[in-house]
Amino acid sequence: MSTLEVSNLNDGTTTVATTHLTNGTGKAWCNWNGQGTVAIRNSHNVSSITDNGTGDYSVNFTSSFTAYDYTSTAISGRDVSTSQVGCFASVSSGTASAARITELAGTTFFDSLLFMTAIHGDLA
């Protein structure tokens, strides 16, 4: 196996330091259906989703992070069939190998049709 070492990349218009790419890009992301049978629509570095109960999921990484010191965002979409609004998705806990994401509609856990998350950090 060969190693290519460069400090900058250029697409003919813009030059970007490789540290920006290795340190600044999302290392995992996932878009999934949270209602009924949980199903991943599309993802990167996500092996599976665990349904821990209503509005409670674990996003399991294919390649683990160095520690639970990554940053993450979580977004959910409401369910138009029940007119559920005001849902709030957040990463409630995690490990180097999974992020735990919960969603609340007011004070009640809720399964949305649309969940998305993006994780930034250093992979092991």
GROMACS elastic network, one bead per residue, 0.5 to 0.9 nm:
[ bonds ]
;  ai    aj funct       b0    kb
    6     9     6  0.74337   500
    6    17     6  0.86876   500
    6    18     6  0.71290   500
    7    16     6  0.85813   500
    7    17     6  0.57265   500
    7    18     6  0.53987   500
    7    19     6  0.74782   500
    8    15     6  0.64213   500
    8    16     6  0.54697   500
    8    18     6  0.52393   500
    8    19     6  0.83165   500
    9    14     6  0.81799   500
    9    15     6  0.55492   500
    9    16     6  0.53220   500
    9    17     6  0.63063   500
    9    18     6  0.64853   500
   10    13     6  0.67594   500
   10    14     6  0.55292   500
   10    16     6  0.64091   500
   10    17     6  0.88689   500
   11    14     6  0.58575   500
   11    15     6  0.69272   500
   11    16     6  0.89116   500
   12    15     6  0.78753   500
   16    19     6  0.84249   500
   16    20     6  0.69087   500
   16    21     6  0.78706   500
   17    20     6  0.54617   500
   17    21     6  0.71476   500
   18    21     6  0.50815   500
   18    22     6  0.62265   500
   18    23     6  0.84048   500
   19    22     6  0.50863   500
   19    23     6  0.56286   500
   19    24     6  0.75846   500
   20    23     6  0.54125   500
   20    24     6  0.51605   500
   20    25     6  0.75078   500
   21    24     6  0.53734   500
   21    25     6  0.55748   500
   22    25     6  0.63165   500
   22   122     6  0.84835   500
   23    26     6  0.86884   500
   23   120     6  0.82491   500
   23   121     6  0.72058   500
   23   122     6  0.72164   500
   24    27     6  0.88277   500
   24   120     6  0.71977   500
   24   121     6  0.79769   500
   25   119     6  0.88911   500
   25   120     6  0.65318   500
   25   121     6  0.82664   500
   26    29     6  0.69657   500
   26   118     6  0.63728   500
   26   119     6  0.55781   500
   26   121     6  0.74148   500
   27    44     6  0.75732   500
   27    45     6  0.68941   500
   27    65     6  0.86647   500
   27   118     6  0.78627   500
   27   119     6  0.59305   500
   27   120     6  0.54249   500
   27   121     6  0.65653   500
   27   122     6  0.76409   500
   27   123     6  0.73429   500
   28    43     6  0.74378   500
   28    44     6  0.52391   500
   28    46     6  0.64382   500
   28    61     6  0.73191   500
   28    62     6  0.88250   500
   28    63     6  0.89105   500
   28   117     6  0.82520   500
   28   118     6  0.59246   500
   28   119     6  0.51051   500
   28   120     6  0.70277   500
   28   121     6  0.89330   500
   29    42     6  0.84599   500
   29    43     6  0.54784   500
   29    44     6  0.53457   500
   29    45     6  0.69701   500
   29    46     6  0.70128   500
   29   116     6  0.74287   500
   29   117     6  0.54576   500
   29   119     6  0.60180   500
   29   120     6  0.89270   500
   30    40     6  0.71304   500
   30    41     6  0.77179   500
   30    42     6  0.59988   500
   30    44     6  0.64838   500
   30    45     6  0.83903   500
   30    46     6  0.67975   500
   30    59     6  0.80283   500
   30   115     6  0.79873   500
   30   116     6  0.55939   500
   30   117     6  0.54716   500
   30   118     6  0.67061   500
   31    39     6  0.88729   500
   31    40     6  0.60774   500
   31    41     6  0.55077   500
   31    42     6  0.54554   500
   31    43     6  0.62080   500
   31   114     6  0.72317   500
   31   115     6  0.56850   500
   31   117     6  0.67798   500
   32    38     6  0.70768   500
   32    39     6  0.55597   500
   32    41     6  0.50680   500
   32    42     6  0.70887   500
   32    43     6  0.84269   500
   32    49     6  0.83261   500
   32   113     6  0.79208   500
   32   114     6  0.60941   500
   32   115     6  0.53218   500
   32   116     6  0.65240   500
   33    36     6  0.81051   500
   33    37     6  0.78647   500
   33    38     6  0.55076   500
   33    39     6  0.52432   500
   33    40     6  0.63838   500
   33    41     6  0.70539   500
   33   111     6  0.87958   500
   33   112     6  0.72702   500
   33   113     6  0.50454   500
   33   114     6  0.52142   500
   33   115     6  0.63222   500
   34    37     6  0.74017   500
   34    38     6  0.51606   500
   34    39     6  0.71957   500
   34    40     6  0.88972   500
   34    51     6  0.82666   500
   34    54     6  0.89083   500
   34    55     6  0.77497   500
   34    57     6  0.84718   500
   34   111     6  0.53935   500
   34   112     6  0.52847   500
   34   113     6  0.51652   500
   34   114     6  0.63091   500
   34   115     6  0.65315   500
   35    38     6  0.61570   500
   35    39     6  0.86183   500
   35    54     6  0.89596   500
   35   111     6  0.55079   500
   35   112     6  0.59827   500
   35   113     6  0.53401   500
   35   114     6  0.83179   500
   36    39     6  0.88057   500
   36   111     6  0.85363   500
   36   113     6  0.88387   500
   37    51     6  0.87483   500
   38    49     6  0.72634   500
   38    50     6  0.80108   500
   38    51     6  0.68805   500
   39    48     6  0.86984   500
   39    49     6  0.76078   500
   40    43     6  0.70782   500
   40    48     6  0.75242   500
   40    49     6  0.72961   500
   43    46     6  0.59718   500
   43    47     6  0.85466   500
   44    47     6  0.84904   500
   44    61     6  0.87953   500
   44    62     6  0.85646   500
   45    60     6  0.85658   500
   45    61     6  0.56015   500
   45    63     6  0.62920   500
   45    64     6  0.87792   500
   46    49     6  0.78957   500
   46    59     6  0.67927   500
   46    60     6  0.56809   500
   46    62     6  0.51385   500
   46    63     6  0.79620   500
   46    98     6  0.89272   500
   47    59     6  0.79927   500
   47    60     6  0.56893   500
   47    61     6  0.54867   500
   47    63     6  0.86095   500
   48    58     6  0.83613   500
   48    59     6  0.63926   500
   48    60     6  0.53629   500
   48    61     6  0.73894   500
   48    62     6  0.82333   500
   49    57     6  0.66370   500
   49    58     6  0.56307   500
   49    60     6  0.59821   500
   50    56     6  0.85753   500
   50    57     6  0.54810   500
   50    59     6  0.65966   500
   50    60     6  0.74762   500
   51    54     6  0.77499   500
   51    55     6  0.82761   500
   51    56     6  0.63694   500
   51    58     6  0.67288   500
   52    55     6  0.79925   500
   52    56     6  0.52212   500
   52    57     6  0.53160   500
   52    58     6  0.71017   500
   53    56     6  0.53041   500
   53    57     6  0.72521   500
   53   109     6  0.88865   500
   53   111     6  0.89186   500
   54    57     6  0.83302   500
   54   102     6  0.86310   500
   54   103     6  0.85129   500
   54   109     6  0.58846   500
   54   110     6  0.57589   500
   54   111     6  0.57887   500
   55    89     6  0.85963   500
   55   101     6  0.79962   500
   55   102     6  0.52993   500
   55   104     6  0.68833   500
   55   108     6  0.86147   500
   55   112     6  0.75917   500
   56   100     6  0.72447   500
   56   101     6  0.58812   500
   56   103     6  0.66344   500
   56   109     6  0.75569   500
   56   110     6  0.82397   500
   56   111     6  0.79970   500
   57    99     6  0.82545   500
   57   100     6  0.57223   500
   57   101     6  0.52010   500
   57   102     6  0.62942   500
   57   103     6  0.88850   500
   58    94     6  0.82748   500
   58    98     6  0.61447   500
   58    99     6  0.55266   500
   58   101     6  0.60740   500
   58   102     6  0.87067   500
   59    97     6  0.85394   500
   59    98     6  0.53064   500
   59    99     6  0.51957   500
   59   100     6  0.64052   500
   59   101     6  0.74557   500
   59   117     6  0.88010   500
   60    63     6  0.89872   500
   60    64     6  0.86697   500
   60    97     6  0.60403   500
   60    99     6  0.67665   500
   60   100     6  0.88129   500
   61    64     6  0.57693   500
   61    65     6  0.82353   500
   61    96     6  0.83821   500
   61    97     6  0.53665   500
   61    98     6  0.56606   500
   61    99     6  0.82325   500
   62    97     6  0.78183   500
   63    97     6  0.73183   500
   63   123     6  0.68805   500
   63   124     6  0.73131   500
   64    67     6  0.80451   500
   64    95     6  0.87914   500
   64    96     6  0.54303   500
   64    98     6  0.77407   500
   64   122     6  0.88913   500
   64   123     6  0.59007   500
   64   124     6  0.58030   500
   65    68     6  0.70857   500
   65    69     6  0.81945   500
   65    70     6  0.75718   500
   65    95     6  0.83895   500
   65    97     6  0.64067   500
   65    98     6  0.88100   500
   65   121     6  0.69127   500
   65   122     6  0.56506   500
   66    69     6  0.77736   500
   66    70     6  0.86773   500
   66    96     6  0.61495   500
   66    97     6  0.89067   500
   66   121     6  0.81840   500
   66   122     6  0.59036   500
   66   123     6  0.53190   500
   67    70     6  0.74078   500
   67    95     6  0.67597   500
   67    97     6  0.82587   500
   67   121     6  0.89154   500
   67   122     6  0.81562   500
   67   123     6  0.83742   500
   67   124     6  0.79410   500
   68    71     6  0.87570   500
   68    93     6  0.87094   500
   68    94     6  0.61978   500
   68    97     6  0.82204   500
   68    98     6  0.86830   500
   68    99     6  0.85543   500
   68   121     6  0.89784   500
   69    95     6  0.86467   500
   69    96     6  0.79515   500
   69   121     6  0.70742   500
   69   122     6  0.84143   500
   70    96     6  0.85006   500
   70   119     6  0.67006   500
   70   120     6  0.55730   500
   70   122     6  0.71546   500
   71   118     6  0.84302   500
   71   119     6  0.58031   500
   71   120     6  0.52479   500
   71   121     6  0.63983   500
   72    90     6  0.86723   500
   72    91     6  0.70341   500
   72    99     6  0.86511   500
   72   117     6  0.69814   500
   72   118     6  0.55725   500
   72   120     6  0.62072   500
   72   121     6  0.87211   500
   73    89     6  0.85949   500
   73    90     6  0.69362   500
   73    91     6  0.70513   500
   73   116     6  0.82055   500
   73   117     6  0.54443   500
   73   118     6  0.55085   500
   73   119     6  0.67551   500
   74    88     6  0.86722   500
   74    89     6  0.55443   500
   74    90     6  0.52722   500
   74    91     6  0.64950   500
   74   101     6  0.73219   500
   74   102     6  0.88525   500
   74   115     6  0.73302   500
   74   116     6  0.57293   500
   74   118     6  0.68532   500
   74   119     6  0.89867   500
   75    88     6  0.74165   500
   75    89     6  0.54673   500
   75    90     6  0.73789   500
   75   103     6  0.88848   500
   75   114     6  0.81733   500
   75   115     6  0.57830   500
   75   116     6  0.51817   500
   75   117     6  0.62960   500
   76    87     6  0.70376   500
   76    88     6  0.70054   500
   76    89     6  0.58428   500
   76   103     6  0.76307   500
   76   111     6  0.89893   500
   76   112     6  0.63206   500
   76   113     6  0.78190   500
   76   114     6  0.54350   500
   76   116     6  0.62829   500
   76   117     6  0.87545   500
   77    85     6  0.85896   500
   77    87     6  0.75762   500
   77   112     6  0.59216   500
   77   113     6  0.64163   500
   77   115     6  0.64282   500
   77   116     6  0.87190   500
   78    81     6  0.89679   500
   78    82     6  0.85591   500
   78    83     6  0.73356   500
   78    84     6  0.55726   500
   78    85     6  0.57470   500
   78    86     6  0.78337   500
   78    87     6  0.66755   500
   78   111     6  0.86947   500
   78   112     6  0.55832   500
   78   113     6  0.67547   500
   78   114     6  0.72677   500
   79    82     6  0.57793   500
   79    83     6  0.60124   500
   79    84     6  0.55569   500
   79    85     6  0.77611   500
   79   111     6  0.83829   500
   79   112     6  0.57723   500
   79   113     6  0.58759   500
   79   114     6  0.81676   500
   80    84     6  0.66563   500
   80    85     6  0.86449   500
   80   113     6  0.89077   500
   81    84     6  0.79521   500
   82    85     6  0.89409   500
   84    87     6  0.74617   500
   84   105     6  0.74558   500
   84   110     6  0.89368   500
   84   112     6  0.87230   500
   85   105     6  0.69814   500
   85   106     6  0.88689   500
   86   104     6  0.82213   500
   86   105     6  0.56889   500
   86   106     6  0.66984   500
   87   103     6  0.65469   500
   87   104     6  0.53965   500
   87   106     6  0.68566   500
   87   109     6  0.89304   500
   87   110     6  0.76730   500
   87   112     6  0.83210   500
   88   102     6  0.82164   500
   88   103     6  0.53578   500
   88   104     6  0.51761   500
   88   105     6  0.63867   500
   88   106     6  0.80108   500
   89    92     6  0.89615   500
   89   101     6  0.68629   500
   89   102     6  0.56223   500
   89   104     6  0.64933   500
   89   105     6  0.89592   500
   89   115     6  0.82008   500
   90   100     6  0.84852   500
   90   101     6  0.55907   500
   90   102     6  0.56527   500
   90   103     6  0.64471   500
   90   104     6  0.87305   500
   91    94     6  0.76241   500
   91    99     6  0.66262   500
   91   100     6  0.56447   500
   91   102     6  0.64099   500
   91   103     6  0.88851   500
   91   117     6  0.88253   500
   92    99     6  0.79136   500
   92   100     6  0.56738   500
   92   101     6  0.56203   500
   92   102     6  0.63161   500
   93    98     6  0.88599   500
   93    99     6  0.62633   500
   93   100     6  0.51104   500
   93   101     6  0.73031   500
   94    97     6  0.77787   500
   94    98     6  0.56421   500
   94   100     6  0.52912   500
   94   101     6  0.85101   500
   95    98     6  0.52637   500
   95    99     6  0.63173   500
   95   100     6  0.83758   500
   96    99     6  0.79731   500
   96   123     6  0.87474   500
   96   124     6  0.85843   500
   99   119     6  0.87805   500
  101   117     6  0.87117   500
  102   109     6  0.74574   500
  102   110     6  0.84361   500
  103   108     6  0.83272   500
  103   109     6  0.57004   500
  103   110     6  0.58266   500
  103   111     6  0.71619   500
  103   112     6  0.80887   500
  104   107     6  0.59080   500
  104   108     6  0.53333   500
  104   110     6  0.56009   500
  104   111     6  0.85709   500
  105   108     6  0.52887   500
  105   109     6  0.61712   500
  105   110     6  0.59640   500
  106   109     6  0.81654   500
  111   114     6  0.86797   500
  111   115     6  0.89978   500
  112   115     6  0.67098   500
